[in-house]
């Protein structure tokens, strides 16, 4: 029997999850770091947008920050809600024995990752105006997203889905803002 591509993806997803999740639960110090990265980087990134505006008071920075927050909203509140209305994937700790370092509602769908969507929507939105900040945000988002697998609340494919939704959200937000700015003159 020839394995299908979807089975291969599922197998790869579980293998990567098992490896990354296996990093947790061995050290209180590292577990604290993983949890902090998984839970709080998103809020740090949102707060960083305010700093981005304050450092150089330019109209363009206000617009990009608003555009980034709009992208995060589009991704998290609209696109993910639509996906989850038609597709449910249980969280890793519901399906089996995992190292779960963060309490989470088991009834909430795992795919795609909401935290990852928000973080990558913001990071991708910044690319239009400041590549240095965007790269810093992409690094933070990546580390936080991987930590969400380590703490046992997401599978790697949930993270990949969140990255794609974040990119799509940033593109949609950019198009809407470009249209709005062009119409305003």
C-alpha positions as CSV (number, residue, x, y, z in Angstrom):
1,X,0.0,0.0,0.0
2,X,1.3,3.4,-0.9
3,X,1.0,6.1,1.8
4,X,-1.0,9.2,0.9
5,X,0.4,12.6,1.1
6,X,-2.1,13.6,3.9
7,X,-1.0,10.6,6.0
8,X,2.6,11.7,5.6
9,X,1.8,15.2,6.7
10,X,-0.1,13.9,9.8
11,X,2.8,11.5,10.6
12,X,5.3,14.4,10.2
13,X,3.1,16.7,12.3
14,X,3.0,14.1,15.2
15,X,6.8,13.4,14.9
16,X,7.7,17.1,15.1
17,X,5.2,17.6,17.9
18,X,6.6,14.7,19.9
19,X,10.1,16.0,19.6
20,X,9.3,19.6,20.5
21,X,6.8,18.8,23.2
22,X,9.5,16.4,24.7
23,X,11.6,19.5,25.4
24,X,9.2,20.6,28.2
25,X,8.8,19.2,31.6
26,X,12.4,18.6,32.5
27,X,13.5,21.9,34.0
28,X,11.5,24.5,36.0
29,X,13.6,27.3,34.5
30,X,13.2,26.2,30.9
31,X,9.5,25.5,31.5
32,X,9.0,29.0,32.8
33,X,10.8,30.4,29.7
34,X,8.7,28.3,27.3
35,X,5.4,29.4,29.0
36,X,6.5,33.0,29.0
37,X,7.3,32.8,25.3
38,X,4.2,31.0,24.4
39,X,1.8,33.1,26.4
40,X,3.2,36.7,26.5
41,X,5.2,37.5,23.4
42,X,2.0,38.2,21.5
43,X,1.1,41.0,24.0
44,X,4.7,42.3,23.9
45,X,4.4,42.6,20.1
46,X,1.1,44.5,20.3
47,X,2.7,46.8,22.9
48,X,5.7,47.2,20.7
49,X,3.5,48.7,18.0
50,X,2.9,51.7,20.4
51,X,6.6,52.0,20.8
52,X,7.0,51.8,17.1
53,X,4.8,54.9,16.7
54,X,6.2,56.8,19.7
55,X,9.9,56.5,18.5
56,X,9.2,58.4,15.4
57,X,5.9,60.3,15.3
58,X,5.1,59.9,11.6
59,X,1.7,59.5,10.1
60,X,2.9,56.5,8.2
61,X,3.7,54.6,11.4
62,X,0.3,55.3,12.8
63,X,-1.3,53.9,9.7
64,X,1.0,50.8,9.6
65,X,0.3,50.1,13.3
66,X,-3.4,50.4,12.7
67,X,-3.1,48.3,9.6
68,X,-1.2,45.6,11.6
69,X,-3.8,45.5,14.3
70,X,-6.5,45.3,11.6
71,X,-4.7,42.4,10.1
72,X,-4.5,40.7,13.4
73,X,-8.3,41.2,13.9
74,X,-9.1,40.0,10.4
75,X,-7.0,36.9,11.0
76,X,-8.1,36.0,14.5
77,X,-11.7,37.1,14.6
78,X,-12.8,36.5,11.0
79,X,-10.7,34.0,9.1
80,X,-10.0,31.7,12.0
81,X,-13.6,31.8,13.1
82,X,-14.6,30.8,9.6
83,X,-12.1,27.9,9.4
84,X,-13.0,26.6,12.8
85,X,-16.8,26.7,12.0
86,X,-16.1,24.0,9.3
87,X,-13.1,22.2,10.6
88,X,-12.3,21.1,14.2
89,X,-9.0,19.8,15.3
90,X,-8.6,18.8,19.0
91,X,-5.7,20.2,21.0
92,X,-2.8,17.8,21.5
93,X,-3.5,17.3,25.2
94,X,-7.0,16.0,24.3
95,X,-5.7,13.3,21.9
96,X,-3.0,11.8,24.1
97,X,-0.4,12.0,26.8
98,X,1.6,15.2,26.3
99,X,3.6,17.6,28.5
100,X,1.1,20.3,29.0
101,X,2.6,23.3,30.6
102,X,-0.3,25.8,29.9
103,X,-3.9,25.2,30.9
104,X,-6.2,25.6,27.9
105,X,-9.9,25.0,27.1
106,X,-10.0,21.6,25.5
107,X,-13.2,22.5,23.6
108,X,-11.5,25.2,21.7
109,X,-10.1,24.1,18.3
110,X,-6.4,23.9,17.8
111,X,-6.2,24.7,14.1
112,X,-5.1,27.2,13.1
113,X,-3.2,28.8,16.0
114,X,-4.8,32.1,17.0
115,X,-1.7,33.4,18.8
116,X,0.5,32.6,15.8
117,X,-2.0,34.3,13.4
118,X,-2.0,37.5,15.4
119,X,1.8,37.6,15.8
120,X,2.6,36.9,12.1
121,X,-0.2,39.2,10.9
122,X,1.5,42.0,12.8
123,X,5.1,41.0,11.7
124,X,4.1,40.7,8.0
125,X,2.3,44.1,8.1
126,X,5.5,45.8,9.3
127,X,7.4,44.6,6.3
128,X,5.8,47.4,4.2
129,X,7.4,50.2,6.3
130,X,10.3,48.9,8.4
131,X,12.1,45.7,7.5
132,X,14.3,45.7,10.7
133,X,11.2,45.8,13.0
134,X,9.5,43.2,10.8
135,X,12.5,40.8,11.1
136,X,12.6,41.3,14.9
137,X,8.9,40.6,15.0
138,X,9.2,37.5,12.8
139,X,11.9,36.1,15.1
140,X,9.7,36.7,18.2
141,X,6.7,35.3,16.5
142,X,8.6,32.1,15.4
143,X,10.1,31.5,18.8
144,X,6.7,32.0,20.5
145,X,4.9,29.8,18.0
146,X,7.4,27.0,18.5
147,X,7.0,27.4,22.3
148,X,3.2,26.9,21.9
149,X,4.1,23.4,20.6
150,X,6.6,22.8,23.4
151,X,4.0,23.7,26.1
152,X,1.5,21.3,24.5
153,X,-1.3,23.5,23.2
154,X,-0.7,23.2,19.4
155,X,0.6,20.9,16.8
156,X,3.1,22.1,14.3
157,X,0.5,22.2,11.5
158,X,-1.6,24.5,13.6
159,X,1.4,26.9,13.7
160,X,1.9,26.6,9.9
161,X,-1.8,27.3,9.4
162,X,-1.5,30.3,11.7
163,X,1.4,31.7,9.7
164,X,-0.5,31.4,6.5
165,X,-3.6,33.0,7.9
166,X,-1.3,35.8,9.3
167,X,0.2,36.4,5.9
168,X,-3.2,36.4,4.2
169,X,-4.6,38.8,6.8
170,X,-1.7,41.2,6.4
171,X,-2.2,41.1,2.6
172,X,-5.9,41.8,3.0
173,X,-5.4,44.6,5.5
174,X,-2.7,46.2,3.2
175,X,-5.1,46.1,0.3
176,X,-7.9,47.6,2.3
177,X,-5.7,50.4,3.7
178,X,-4.2,51.2,0.3
179,X,-7.7,51.4,-1.2
180,X,-8.8,53.7,1.7
181,X,-5.8,55.9,1.5
182,X,-6.1,56.2,-2.3
183,X,-9.8,57.2,-2.0
184,X,-9.0,59.8,0.6
185,X,-6.6,61.4,-1.8
